[in-house]
Amino acid sequence: MIDQWLRRPDFDILRLTASELADVASCHQGRFAHPWSEDEIHALMRQDTVFGFIARQTNPLLGRAALGGFVLARVAGGEGEILTIAVDSRFARLGLGWRLMLAALSEAKRRGAESMFLEVDETNHPAVGLYRRLNFQTVATRKAYYKGADGTRTGALVMRLDF
């Protein structure tokens, strides 16, 4: 019985559905200074070019399986874009960001993307490291692009991966 309490959570990567939008919005709120609402995410998901994946816990001890994270992306005109990605802080460093990105990249290729773009806060070192490990290259910087909750501004790295 003790092993259950010491066991790391397991997650499946699943397609994002409308039934997950409240959990996705909550996860986004926990990770961004200016979070997207459930309605904003729903509006994106109604677009044919937009798709998403979630990481849902498969071995919950009590209650409903937790949402570990999600990714939203789109493909249009042969180019893909990561719109947003977030991993719940309780499940950081478990490889969920990596797995969510691999799912999004695979789907983007399947939809005909020849490259994938994203923007990331230059001070978000874990995310920048993840994208570099996935072979994204910085192609531009947008100075003072993001505004933090305290009003400070940081730059955005525009990154690209060619398939």
C-alpha positions in Angstrom: 0.0 0.0 0.0 2.9 2.4 0.7 4.1 2.1 -2.9 0.9 3.9 -4.1 1.8 7.0 -2.1 5.4 7.0 -3.4 4.6 6.4 -7.0 5.1 9.2 -9.5 1.9 10.1 -11.4 1.5 8.6 -14.9 0.0 10.5 -17.8 -1.5 9.8 -21.2 -1.3 12.3 -24.0 -4.8 12.7 -25.4 -6.5 15.0 -28.0 -8.1 18.1 -26.4 -11.9 18.0 -26.4 -14.5 20.6 -25.4 -15.0 18.8 -22.1 -11.5 19.7 -21.0 -11.7 23.4 -21.6 -12.3 24.4 -18.0 -9.3 22.4 -16.8 -7.2 23.9 -19.6 -8.2 27.4 -18.7 -7.4 26.7 -15.0 -4.0 25.3 -15.9 -3.3 28.4 -18.2 -4.3 30.7 -15.3 -1.8 29.0 -13.0 1.1 29.6 -15.4 0.6 32.9 -17.1 0.3 36.5 -15.9 -2.4 37.2 -18.5 -4.3 33.9 -18.8 -6.7 33.0 -21.5 -10.3 32.3 -20.4 -12.3 29.2 -21.2 -14.3 31.2 -23.8 -11.1 32.4 -25.5 -9.7 28.8 -25.7 -13.1 27.5 -26.9 -13.1 30.2 -29.7 -9.7 29.0 -30.8 -10.7 25.4 -30.8 -13.6 26.1 -33.0 -11.2 27.0 -35.8 -10.4 24.2 -38.3 -6.7 25.0 -38.2 -6.4 24.7 -34.4 -5.8 21.5 -32.4 -4.6 20.6 -29.0 -3.5 17.8 -26.7 -3.7 17.3 -22.9 -1.7 15.3 -20.4 -4.3 13.5 -18.2 -3.2 11.5 -15.1 -3.9 7.8 -15.5 -3.3 6.7 -11.9 -5.1 9.1 -9.5 -5.2 7.9 -5.9 -8.2 10.0 -5.0 -10.8 11.7 -7.1 -10.7 12.8 -10.7 -7.5 12.4 -12.8 -5.5 15.6 -12.8 -4.7 17.6 -15.9 -1.0 17.7 -16.0 -0.7 20.2 -18.9 -1.8 21.0 -22.4 -0.7 22.4 -25.7 -2.6 24.4 -28.4 -1.3 24.7 -31.9 -2.4 25.5 -35.4 -1.3 24.8 -39.0 -2.1 27.0 -42.0 -0.3 27.5 -45.3 2.4 24.9 -44.5 3.4 26.6 -41.3 2.6 25.5 -37.8 2.5 27.6 -34.6 2.5 26.6 -31.0 -0.2 29.0 -29.6 0.4 28.1 -26.0 1.7 25.3 -23.8 1.5 24.9 -20.0 2.4 22.2 -17.5 0.8 22.4 -14.1 3.5 23.3 -11.6 2.7 20.2 -9.5 3.9 18.1 -12.4 6.9 20.1 -13.6 10.1 18.2 -14.6 8.2 15.0 -15.4 8.7 15.3 -19.2 5.1 16.4 -19.9 6.1 19.5 -21.8 8.4 17.3 -24.0 5.6 14.8 -24.6 3.0 17.5 -25.4 5.4 19.1 -27.8 6.1 15.8 -29.6 2.3 15.3 -30.0 1.8 18.8 -31.4 4.8 18.5 -33.8 3.7 15.1 -35.1 0.1 16.4 -35.7 1.5 19.5 -37.4 3.6 17.4 -39.8 0.5 15.2 -40.4 -1.4 18.3 -41.4 1.3 19.4 -43.9 3.4 21.8 -41.9 6.9 22.3 -43.1 8.0 24.3 -40.1 6.8 25.2 -36.6 7.0 28.6 -34.9 6.6 29.7 -31.3 7.2 32.7 -29.1 8.6 32.3 -25.6 9.5 34.7 -22.8 13.3 35.0 -22.9 13.4 34.6 -19.1 11.5 31.3 -19.2 14.7 29.3 -19.1 13.0 25.8 -18.7 10.8 26.4 -21.7 13.7 27.8 -23.8 15.8 24.8 -22.9 13.0 22.4 -23.9 12.6 24.1 -27.3 16.3 24.1 -27.9 16.4 20.3 -27.1 13.7 19.9 -29.7 16.0 21.7 -32.2 14.1 25.0 -32.4 16.3 27.9 -33.4 15.9 31.5 -32.4 15.1 33.6 -35.5 14.1 36.9 -33.9 13.6 38.7 -30.7 10.8 41.0 -29.8 11.9 43.5 -27.1 9.6 44.3 -24.2 7.0 42.0 -25.7 5.6 40.4 -22.5 4.3 42.3 -19.5 4.5 40.6 -16.1 2.0 40.8 -13.3 4.2 43.4 -11.7 4.5 45.5 -14.8 8.0 44.5 -15.8 8.6 43.8 -19.5 10.6 41.0 -21.0 11.5 40.1 -24.5 10.1 37.3 -26.6 12.2 34.9 -28.5 10.7 33.8 -31.8 11.8 30.3 -32.5 11.5 28.0 -35.6 11.8 24.3 -36.3 12.0 23.1 -39.8 10.7 19.6 -40.5 
